[in-house]
Amino acid sequence: MNVALRLVLSLTALLGTVSLYAQDSLALKGTLNDTLVIRNATVTAKSREQKLREGAFAVGALNIRLQASTLQSLTQAIDRSSGIRIREEGGVGSEFDLSINGMSGNSIRYFLDGMPLDAKGTGMTLANLPVNIIERVEIYKGVIPASFGSDALGGAVNIVTNRSRRNYLDFSYGIGSFHTHKADFNAQYTGKKTGLIFKPVISANYSKNDYLMHDVKVRNEEHTAFVIKDLPRFHDDYLSLFGQLEAGVADRSWADAFFVSASVSKVDKDIQTGATQDRVIGMAERHTQSLNVSARYEKVDFLTDGMQFQVSASHTMDHSQTIDTTYRRYYWDGSYIDGSYSEIRSRGKTLRHYRRPLTVVRSNLSYRLAEGHELALNYVFNRSGNRQTDDWDSDFVPTDDVLAKHIAGLSYDQSLLSGRLNNAFFVKDYVNHLKIGQNEIPSTTGANVVQGSDTQNYIGYGLGTRYLFFDPLAVKGSYEHSVRLPIARELLGNGSTVYPNVALKPEISENFNLGLFGTVDLGGGHSIAYEVNGYVRLVDNYIRATVTETESMMQYVNVAAVHIKGVDGEIRYDWAGKLHVAANASYDDSRDMRKYTQSGDLSVTYRNRTPNRPWTYANAEVSYSFYDVGLRGSRLRLSADYQWVHWFYLTWAAFGSASSKSKVPTQHITNASLLYSWHSNRYNVSLECTNLFDALAFDNYMLQKPGRAFFLKFRLFL
Amino acid sequence: MKEMKKMLLILTVAMVSMMTMAVSCEEPEPEPQPEPEVLKDYNFDLFVCAVKHGGMSQNKNGTYVRSVTALTADQPRVEFTGKGVDITQNYTLESITRGKYYYQVPQKATGGFVKFHIERNAAGEETIVEDAEVPFKDNVYSARKYTHAWIGDSTTLVIVGTANKATKVIWSKLNESNLAVQSEGTLDLKLPEGFNAFSTAGLLTYRKSDKKLYYFYLTKREAGQSDAATSVTNIAVINPETMQLESNTAVPSAVMEETAGSAYGELMQSMIMYDEADNMYVAGMITVNGQEMGILRRIPVGSKTFDTSWNGFPNPEGKLLTVQYLGNGKALSYSRDETLGTKIDSKSHFYSIINLANVSRERVKFNGTDLQYCGGRFSQRSVVVNNKAYIGVGGEVEGEAEATYPTIYIYDCKTGVVEKGVELSKGFCFDIIRAMDVK
């Protein structure tokens, strides 16, 4: 037929709408060939991310592949998501905590393809994981499927890497403000004869992080008084290196996938401040090296039809050194006095080694009982050691702590009414074994209370349901009685700015979620998607980070009861893959519900809002893509986003006059970026400006974050 | 004969004069200590903490201060909700005070000393006004880990702390008005064989009668918290002009194993007091049957060592935590009954009046009933001003938490009569009362 075909394939998604917009005639192949020609047809399908959102659980999903060409780090993309807040202390490589629906960072578990991210080494985080290898990020809010075998409480972030079968080579290099350089390389090659698949990944990040600190106190020339100045950071260099080689086979009779991998990572970091910026550090450093070996096996129809089996095993040798061997008191201009106490801990000099071997075994066995009915059994073993030695402090007695967890889960998923109704039920058993050997500063670290071995058992359970009335309206709800065992960082510290608290108790929470969502196809390439989620978290022994007085060290402590209620909503508009507008807002009300103190007194903070955390924040973003700009097949994408965080108090809001209280002011941060891709996305150049208006930005403890910064990135994808 | 009598008289007078002069050279006439501080126009600054008592870095939940004109029962209840100064982020609970000013190494760790006072702003709210802030010169101190004394008619503030893992003792002299560092140095103190650390700060005091600084410090087997039985208390007598050591005496363990506190000086708790004759009293502890028990020792005027035959705190129920001189040979003590709990927040702490003359002790009573036990190992909820002792009692009793309020009781030092004073809003951990000049 002599008729032009126009096909628009619009795969609608919230952030990453994938649209193939064909201007030219295109004959469909396969089932449509020979007999059917379509004129002006629009075929719409849901992306994997959208399907995840429409599952029984509260899930956010981000398509990272489409943003990889502009992103500096994964935290940037996640921070703009609904109900998510990232507390980042400073520049590249700085410590950060992620909050999902009000639950603090360590209530959140991070996974890389289902395995704990820690397995890549304690130095590897969302902030330095190479973004080019990532396909998407799944954010589970509150209730987490049993398949993760996790004791997370507030949620989980699962980073899914590119599982494409085709060969590719992906290289990028970026250069930015504050002497920032980033280079990522990853590739996949399949041997034609052997079928062996090789996946190398190399990543390097470096930054001096010498951004300007505003209004800091330094000594005058005579050293007799303080003066206020704006000065650059001077001891915040960060270097991370990561290399990994994964090799294996796929689509064999005995395995759908079988891979072994080895990875090494190295992170060197200067330490510039304590938990607050008044404590200036000029010499202390932290170095981390990790070596990981792992294997994974996946098989559908394992042993029998309908049975699926996945198993992964990983062992990591992780070695950190914290060098705190200087008695100096630094000021922001880099000058110092020979002082009396070490820089980080304000005590004696230490050159502390932390060896934290980590072994993780994860297995999933699922069986399809009938169409729409699936039973799954999951088991995760996670053992973390903590051997400490000190090369400098001769008084330090080497210690060896062990933290081991066994988590078993059983889940049953059903899909009824032609898929309109999905239900999931699960039960989890947690066994936590702790062996404490350390005895340093016992009254501070709790080592005077907890010594020797201790094993505890906890049960968790939950369910999720989703009913789809029709595309524009669906409802979902979920509930979990969850247990969150303290992680190594909380129990055992981080070796530098976080004190151990070996007496920490697990968090136990009742999590409720109720959500509405839907997608409205307005025709003509216009679509709107929305979601609204309400949540309640009733947490006992809530684990909260505090800054200890004097030393400006951080420590995690239990708060007897915290109730968190909140709502977050997001709306997304997309037009033909060209215009994308999204906005979200979150309200998060966290209250201290301990009525009595340990000594039996009425607690004055009962029903008070938990301090040091933002409770209202919003994001908005807009992007527009121009096609065939200059070069055929090219795309120019302009985007901007805006983040708003309402001010919040650093201490309990109710007490003291408002004028006397320290607070983190309202923050308005605007970012903008430009991406030009050509040759079918083979070549990409992006320019990003973060904090466009050079606004003052802070973390939760008033640490200043970078001002306006530029980042130029080139990416080659073959 | 007359001549001989005259010569004998002259000789006698001369000998008596010489003997008198000799005695005078050995023991200068003691300068009488001034009467207890009399403030004409003063406020009371009340410090409370949320959730836990705040001393010794224990509080991570906030410290709030109200400044009130009186503590009598006719005053409205002292509230902290929406009122008072929140000092949590910037200042420590522990502080040196004099007149209207606070002096400290602040929590905000800017690397220096700060002087401030609390006043009311136009809206009538208490607010902190910083009067001076200076960087450290050469000696560096950590917040709250230092001890102090006033010398030179209180125009000079001497700070003493330890450095290099508590292996040397450093000092600085600051000008009271602008905090300028006048001079600095290191005390000539050495750790004896087998001892590896000094106490974190020790206790420094200035005795006016002999114009000497007395520095009470511990030598310990290792840094940090120590076992009293293995520590040794030492008394260093220092020339305040030169900061040279004049004597250094180890105290026998049977006399005192440790001072009542040694890590934070008297920034919060009062552990040294003087009577009208300038006898010095020092609260300490010794181990009895495996438990650390309070002891109150005296260094008589003219002496530089403890009178080992005198103990002002016999038959202790537990640790002696603070002592304050009330005048007329009486002192207020704050101590603990070990059988009722030894945790910081244990309701085991109580107030007594010690009669120093006959070494008797009696619980402070109101309407014939003992003031209740309260929590707060590191608290100083009592202040003595204008012949009255204002005594704060925590308020809550286990099981009756919602029924009572923290309350001030006012002890008349002359009559011994106790009256009930103002109440504070409940739920807070009541930690300090300070009487501050408002001029």
Interface residues (C-beta under 8 A of the other chain):
Chain A: K217 R219 H223 T224 A225 F226 G274 T276 D278 R279 V280 Y327 R329 Y330 Y331 I337 D338 G339 S340 Y341 S346 R347 G348 K349 D395 I441 S443 T546 V547 T548 E549 T550 S552 Q555 V557 Y596 T597 Q598 S599 G600 D601 L602 S603 V604 T605 Y606 P611 L650 T651 W652 A654 F655 G656 S657 A658 S659 S660 K661 S662
Chain B: A50 V51 K52 S57 N59 K60 N61 G62 Y64 F80 T81 G82 K83 G84 V85 D86 I87 T88 Q89 N90 T92 Q107 K108 A109 T110 G111 G112 N121 A123 E125 E126 T127 I128 E133 V134 P135 F136 K137 D138 N139 V140 Y141 S142 A143 R144 K145 G161 T162 A163 N164 K165 I170 A180 N196 E222 A223 G224 Q225 K343 D345 S346 K347 G375 E396 E398 G399 A401 E402 S425 K426 G427 F428 C429
